Amino acid sequence: MNKVQVQSNMGDGEAIVAEGKTLQRSQIGFTTAVTVQKPRQRAEVLKACEEEATLAGDDFLYAWPVKDKNGKTKTIEGESVQLVLSGIRNWGNCGVLFN
């Protein structure tokens, strides 16, 4: 069995290359390897999202007060990232990158 020694002045990647091995780096957010041939049932996706929304409650929405240029307070509200992720998760076999 071969022993791997990493020299302290090298990073892990440099040590791998120094040993003559191959190093591959991927900088994408996700990798898809298999395509699934399964038609989506929109009614089932919607039902699953509604069930999650029932459990999540207010976590699927955001709201906070802001002052407009006239000094009046308005409430900004909308759908949260958690709601969007629920839709993606229930739609299935897809990935979305976001910051």
Secondary structure, DSSP 8 states (H G I E B T S, - for coil): -------TTS-HHHHHHHTT-------SS------------HHHHHHHHHHHHHHHGGGGEEEEEEE-TTS-EEEEEEE-HHHHHHHHHHH-S------
